[in-house]
């Protein structure tokens, strides 16, 4: 039975060790976390800036993590491309895997838009925002004064629930598309062995998503 030594193995006569390996896929952590924050957008009665910023930031990190993880497995001397942009890495991976890099359609179109917003988030600049209405009757201006909101920065305009949800779908599709195009063994998630006298006692290994 698994977890028990067979009758022909004598523990006092043998040496043993446990060997466990786990492939850490960083983009899974980011995508799962982003999924939580996108879910919060539907759960709450209002769209929280904190949920939006967290979801989009994590999804942007996911894209870079996907490119680095898959690139390391399929591109020779990938370290030579580590300083390349995520978009360039994705294009290289697509070429290597024989996939079409179609920037005009999902998921690539939405991933590229996410990366554009990511650059805004990573390199924000001070800007004095100003709004000025057209001339109007006083009563209309007074009403407008009460109703008008604060002028928004381009980053604030870009971060919408729709954008976050679309990005989540695109990033998840990118990850699955790449995973399906490479050998499953390359991303095997875990194995646990009991080695007795240099031999794998159970002779089994497990892999999971």
GUFIPA-973300 format. One record per residue (C-alpha): x negated, y negated, z negated. Coordinates in steps of 0.2 Angstrom, whole numbers, padded with zeros to 4 digits, always signed. Last residue first. Example, Ala and Ser with C-alpha at 12.3 -4.5 7.8 and 13.67 -1.06 7.14 Angstrom:
# GUFIPA-973300
<rec><u>-0068</u><v>+0005</v><w>-0036</w></rec>
<rec><u>-0062</u><v>+0022</v><w>-0039</w></rec>
END
This chain:
# GUFIPA-973300
<rec><u>+0013</u><v>-0108</v><w>+0066</w></rec>
<rec><u>+0007</u><v>-0092</v><w>+0058</w></rec>
<rec><u>-0007</u><v>-0080</v><w>+0060</w></rec>
<rec><u>-0011</u><v>-0064</v><w>+0049</w></rec>
<rec><u>-0025</u><v>-0053</v><w>+0049</w></rec>
<rec><u>-0026</u><v>-0034</v><w>+0046</w></rec>
<rec><u>-0040</u><v>-0021</v><w>+0044</w></rec>
<rec><u>-0034</u><v>-0018</v><w>+0026</w></rec>
<rec><u>-0051</u><v>-0013</v><w>+0020</w></rec>
<rec><u>-0062</u><v>-0024</v><w>+0031</w></rec>
<rec><u>-0079</u><v>-0015</v><w>+0030</w></rec>
<rec><u>-0095</u><v>-0022</v><w>+0023</w></rec>
<rec><u>-0095</u><v>-0011</v><w>+0007</w></rec>
<rec><u>-0077</u><v>-0017</v><w>+0004</w></rec>
<rec><u>-0071</u><v>-0033</v><w>+0013</w></rec>
<rec><u>-0054</u><v>-0038</v><w>+0008</w></rec>
<rec><u>-0048</u><v>-0050</v><w>+0022</w></rec>
<rec><u>-0036</u><v>-0065</v><w>+0023</w></rec>
<rec><u>-0033</u><v>-0074</v><w>+0040</w></rec>
<rec><u>-0025</u><v>-0090</v><w>+0044</w></rec>
<rec><u>-0020</u><v>-0102</v><w>+0058</w></rec>
<rec><u>-0024</u><v>-0095</v><w>+0074</w></rec>
<rec><u>-0027</u><v>-0111</v><w>+0085</w></rec>
<rec><u>-0040</u><v>-0103</v><w>+0097</w></rec>
<rec><u>-0031</u><v>-0086</v><w>+0096</w></rec>
<rec><u>-0016</u><v>-0093</v><w>+0105</w></rec>
<rec><u>-0026</u><v>-0096</v><w>+0121</w></rec>
<rec><u>-0022</u><v>-0113</v><w>+0128</w></rec>
<rec><u>-0008</u><v>-0121</v><w>+0138</w></rec>
<rec><u>+0006</u><v>-0117</v><w>+0125</w></rec>
<rec><u>-0004</u><v>-0128</v><w>+0112</w></rec>
<rec><u>-0006</u><v>-0142</v><w>+0125</w></rec>
<rec><u>+0013</u><v>-0143</v><w>+0128</w></rec>
<rec><u>+0018</u><v>-0140</v><w>+0110</w></rec>
<rec><u>+0007</u><v>-0155</v><w>+0105</w></rec>
<rec><u>+0013</u><v>-0166</v><w>+0119</w></rec>
<rec><u>+0031</u><v>-0162</v><w>+0115</w></rec>
<rec><u>+0029</u><v>-0166</v><w>+0097</w></rec>
<rec><u>+0021</u><v>-0183</v><w>+0102</w></rec>
<rec><u>+0035</u><v>-0187</v><w>+0114</w></rec>
<rec><u>+0049</u><v>-0182</v><w>+0102</w></rec>
<rec><u>+0041</u><v>-0192</v><w>+0088</w></rec>
<rec><u>+0038</u><v>-0207</v><w>+0099</w></rec>
<rec><u>+0057</u><v>-0208</v><w>+0105</w></rec>
<rec><u>+0062</u><v>-0207</v><w>+0086</w></rec>
<rec><u>+0050</u><v>-0221</v><w>+0082</w></rec>
<rec><u>+0055</u><v>-0232</v><w>+0097</w></rec>
<rec><u>+0073</u><v>-0230</v><w>+0093</w></rec>
<rec><u>+0071</u><v>-0235</v><w>+0075</w></rec>
<rec><u>+0062</u><v>-0251</v><w>+0081</w></rec>
<rec><u>+0044</u><v>-0256</v><w>+0079</w></rec>
<rec><u>+0041</u><v>-0266</v><w>+0094</w></rec>
<rec><u>+0049</u><v>-0282</v><w>+0089</w></rec>
<rec><u>+0040</u><v>-0282</v><w>+0072</w></rec>
<rec><u>+0023</u><v>-0280</v><w>+0082</w></rec>
<rec><u>+0027</u><v>-0294</v><w>+0094</w></rec>
<rec><u>+0030</u><v>-0305</v><w>+0079</w></rec>
<rec><u>+0048</u><v>-0310</v><w>+0075</w></rec>
<rec><u>+0056</u><v>-0327</v><w>+0072</w></rec>
<rec><u>+0066</u><v>-0327</v><w>+0056</w></rec>
<rec><u>+0085</u><v>-0325</v><w>+0058</w></rec>
<rec><u>+0098</u><v>-0338</v><w>+0064</w></rec>
<rec><u>+0115</u><v>-0337</v><w>+0056</w></rec>
<rec><u>+0115</u><v>-0352</v><w>+0044</w></rec>
<rec><u>+0106</u><v>-0363</v><w>+0056</w></rec>
<rec><u>+0117</u><v>-0357</v><w>+0070</w></rec>
<rec><u>+0133</u><v>-0363</v><w>+0061</w></rec>
<rec><u>+0125</u><v>-0380</v><w>+0057</w></rec>
<rec><u>+0120</u><v>-0381</v><w>+0076</w></rec>
<rec><u>+0137</u><v>-0377</v><w>+0081</w></rec>
<rec><u>+0145</u><v>-0391</v><w>+0070</w></rec>
<rec><u>+0131</u><v>-0403</v><w>+0076</w></rec>
<rec><u>+0135</u><v>-0400</v><w>+0095</w></rec>
<rec><u>+0121</u><v>-0392</v><w>+0104</w></rec>
<rec><u>+0103</u><v>-0395</v><w>+0109</w></rec>
<rec><u>+0093</u><v>-0379</v><w>+0113</w></rec>
<rec><u>+0086</u><v>-0369</v><w>+0099</w></rec>
<rec><u>+0068</u><v>-0369</v><w>+0094</w></rec>
<rec><u>+0059</u><v>-0354</v><w>+0087</w></rec>
<rec><u>+0041</u><v>-0354</v><w>+0081</w></rec>
<rec><u>+0028</u><v>-0341</v><w>+0076</w></rec>
<rec><u>+0011</u><v>-0345</v><w>+0070</w></rec>
<rec><u>+0000</u><v>-0331</v><w>+0075</w></rec>
<rec><u>-0013</u><v>-0322</v><w>+0065</w></rec>
<rec><u>-0020</u><v>-0307</v><w>+0075</w></rec>
<rec><u>-0017</u><v>-0288</v><w>+0072</w></rec>
<rec><u>-0030</u><v>-0276</v><w>+0078</w></rec>
<rec><u>-0024</u><v>-0259</v><w>+0072</w></rec>
<rec><u>-0006</u><v>-0262</v><w>+0073</w></rec>
<rec><u>-0007</u><v>-0270</v><w>+0090</w></rec>
<rec><u>-0018</u><v>-0255</v><w>+0096</w></rec>
<rec><u>-0005</u><v>-0243</v><w>+0089</w></rec>
<rec><u>+0009</u><v>-0252</v><w>+0099</w></rec>
<rec><u>-0001</u><v>-0248</v><w>+0115</w></rec>
<rec><u>-0004</u><v>-0230</v><w>+0109</w></rec>
<rec><u>+0015</u><v>-0228</v><w>+0106</w></rec>
<rec><u>+0018</u><v>-0235</v><w>+0124</w></rec>
<rec><u>+0006</u><v>-0222</v><w>+0131</w></rec>
<rec><u>+0014</u><v>-0208</v><w>+0121</w></rec>
<rec><u>+0031</u><v>-0213</v><w>+0128</w></rec>
<rec><u>+0025</u><v>-0212</v><w>+0146</w></rec>
<rec><u>+0016</u><v>-0196</v><w>+0143</w></rec>
<rec><u>+0031</u><v>-0187</v><w>+0136</w></rec>
<rec><u>+0040</u><v>-0192</v><w>+0146</w></rec>
<rec><u>+0038</u><v>-0199</v><w>+0163</w></rec>
<rec><u>+0028</u><v>-0213</v><w>+0173</w></rec>
<rec><u>+0011</u><v>-0208</v><w>+0165</w></rec>
<rec><u>+0012</u><v>-0191</v><w>+0173</w></rec>
<rec><u>-0004</u><v>-0182</v><w>+0168</w></rec>
<rec><u>-0001</u><v>-0166</v><w>+0177</w></rec>
<rec><u>-0008</u><v>-0150</v><w>+0168</w></rec>
<rec><u>-0022</u><v>-0140</v><w>+0174</w></rec>
<rec><u>-0029</u><v>-0136</v><w>+0157</w></rec>
<rec><u>-0045</u><v>-0145</v><w>+0160</w></rec>
<rec><u>-0037</u><v>-0160</v><w>+0170</w></rec>
<rec><u>-0024</u><v>-0162</v><w>+0156</w></rec>
<rec><u>-0038</u><v>-0162</v><w>+0143</w></rec>
<rec><u>-0047</u><v>-0175</v><w>+0152</w></rec>
<rec><u>-0032</u><v>-0186</v><w>+0154</w></rec>
<rec><u>-0028</u><v>-0184</v><w>+0135</w></rec>
<rec><u>-0046</u><v>-0189</v><w>+0131</w></rec>
<rec><u>-0044</u><v>-0205</v><w>+0141</w></rec>
<rec><u>-0028</u><v>-0209</v><w>+0133</w></rec>
<rec><u>-0035</u><v>-0206</v><w>+0116</w></rec>
<rec><u>-0049</u><v>-0218</v><w>+0120</w></rec>
<rec><u>-0067</u><v>-0212</v><w>+0121</w></rec>
<rec><u>-0079</u><v>-0212</v><w>+0106</w></rec>
<rec><u>-0078</u><v>-0193</v><w>+0104</w></rec>
<rec><u>-0081</u><v>-0190</v><w>+0123</w></rec>
<rec><u>-0099</u><v>-0183</v><w>+0121</w></rec>
<rec><u>-0093</u><v>-0173</v><w>+0106</w></rec>
<rec><u>-0083</u><v>-0163</v><w>+0118</w></rec>
<rec><u>-0098</u><v>-0154</v><w>+0124</w></rec>
<rec><u>-0087</u><v>-0142</v><w>+0134</w></rec>
<rec><u>-0069</u><v>-0147</v><w>+0134</w></rec>
<rec><u>-0056</u><v>-0134</v><w>+0129</w></rec>
<rec><u>-0057</u><v>-0131</v><w>+0110</w></rec>
<rec><u>-0064</u><v>-0148</v><w>+0105</w></rec>
<rec><u>-0052</u><v>-0157</v><w>+0116</w></rec>
<rec><u>-0037</u><v>-0148</v><w>+0108</w></rec>
<rec><u>-0041</u><v>-0154</v><w>+0091</w></rec>
<rec><u>-0048</u><v>-0172</v><w>+0096</w></rec>
<rec><u>-0033</u><v>-0175</v><w>+0107</w></rec>
<rec><u>-0020</u><v>-0169</v><w>+0095</w></rec>
<rec><u>-0028</u><v>-0179</v><w>+0081</w></rec>
<rec><u>-0028</u><v>-0195</v><w>+0091</w></rec>
<rec><u>-0010</u><v>-0192</v><w>+0095</w></rec>
<rec><u>-0006</u><v>-0188</v><w>+0077</w></rec>
<rec><u>-0014</u><v>-0204</v><w>+0071</w></rec>
<rec><u>-0002</u><v>-0214</v><w>+0082</w></rec>
<rec><u>+0013</u><v>-0204</v><w>+0075</w></rec>
<rec><u>+0007</u><v>-0208</v><w>+0057</w></rec>
<rec><u>+0007</u><v>-0226</v><w>+0061</w></rec>
<rec><u>+0024</u><v>-0225</v><w>+0070</w></rec>
<rec><u>+0032</u><v>-0216</v><w>+0055</w></rec>
<rec><u>+0024</u><v>-0227</v><w>+0041</w></rec>
<rec><u>+0028</u><v>-0243</v><w>+0050</w></rec>
<rec><u>+0046</u><v>-0238</v><w>+0053</w></rec>
<rec><u>+0048</u><v>-0231</v><w>+0035</w></rec>
<rec><u>+0041</u><v>-0247</v><w>+0028</w></rec>
<rec><u>+0051</u><v>-0259</v><w>+0039</w></rec>
<rec><u>+0067</u><v>-0250</v><w>+0033</w></rec>
<rec><u>+0081</u><v>-0248</v><w>+0045</w></rec>
<rec><u>+0097</u><v>-0250</v><w>+0035</w></rec>
<rec><u>+0111</u><v>-0238</v><w>+0028</w></rec>
<rec><u>+0098</u><v>-0225</v><w>+0024</w></rec>
<rec><u>+0098</u><v>-0207</v><w>+0030</w></rec>
<rec><u>+0095</u><v>-0210</v><w>+0048</w></rec>
<rec><u>+0079</u><v>-0221</v><w>+0046</w></rec>
<rec><u>+0074</u><v>-0209</v><w>+0032</w></rec>
<rec><u>+0073</u><v>-0195</v><w>+0045</w></rec>
<rec><u>+0060</u><v>-0205</v><w>+0054</w></rec>
<rec><u>+0050</u><v>-0206</v><w>+0038</w></rec>
<rec><u>+0051</u><v>-0187</v><w>+0035</w></rec>
<rec><u>+0046</u><v>-0183</v><w>+0054</w></rec>
<rec><u>+0031</u><v>-0194</v><w>+0052</w></rec>
<rec><u>+0025</u><v>-0183</v><w>+0038</w></rec>
<rec><u>+0027</u><v>-0168</v><w>+0048</w></rec>
<rec><u>+0019</u><v>-0176</v><w>+0063</w></rec>
<rec><u>+0004</u><v>-0181</v><w>+0052</w></rec>
<rec><u>+0001</u><v>-0165</v><w>+0044</w></rec>
<rec><u>+0003</u><v>-0155</v><w>+0060</w></rec>
<rec><u>-0009</u><v>-0167</v><w>+0068</w></rec>
<rec><u>-0023</u><v>-0162</v><w>+0056</w></rec>
<rec><u>-0023</u><v>-0144</v><w>+0061</w></rec>
<rec><u>-0032</u><v>-0135</v><w>+0048</w></rec>
<rec><u>-0037</u><v>-0117</v><w>+0053</w></rec>
<rec><u>-0038</u><v>-0106</v><w>+0038</w></rec>
<rec><u>-0050</u><v>-0093</v><w>+0033</w></rec>
<rec><u>-0050</u><v>-0081</v><w>+0019</w></rec>
<rec><u>-0064</u><v>-0068</v><w>+0014</w></rec>
<rec><u>-0062</u><v>-0058</v><w>-0002</w></rec>
<rec><u>-0077</u><v>-0048</v><w>-0008</w></rec>
<rec><u>-0081</u><v>-0030</v><w>-0012</w></rec>
<rec><u>-0094</u><v>-0019</v><w>-0019</w></rec>
<rec><u>-0091</u><v>-0001</v><w>-0021</w></rec>
<rec><u>-0094</u><v>+0013</v><w>-0034</w></rec>
<rec><u>-0085</u><v>+0006</v><w>-0048</w></rec>
<rec><u>-0070</u><v>+0002</v><w>-0037</w></rec>
<rec><u>-0068</u><v>+0020</v><w>-0031</w></rec>
<rec><u>-0060</u><v>+0021</v><w>-0014</w></rec>
<rec><u>-0053</u><v>+0038</v><w>-0010</w></rec>
<rec><u>-0036</u><v>+0035</v><w>-0019</w></rec>
<rec><u>-0032</u><v>+0020</v><w>-0008</w></rec>
<rec><u>-0034</u><v>+0003</v><w>-0016</w></rec>
<rec><u>-0018</u><v>-0007</v><w>-0019</w></rec>
<rec><u>-0013</u><v>-0025</v><w>-0012</w></rec>
<rec><u>-0005</u><v>-0018</v><w>+0003</w></rec>
<rec><u>+0000</u><v>+0000</v><w>+0000</w></rec>
END
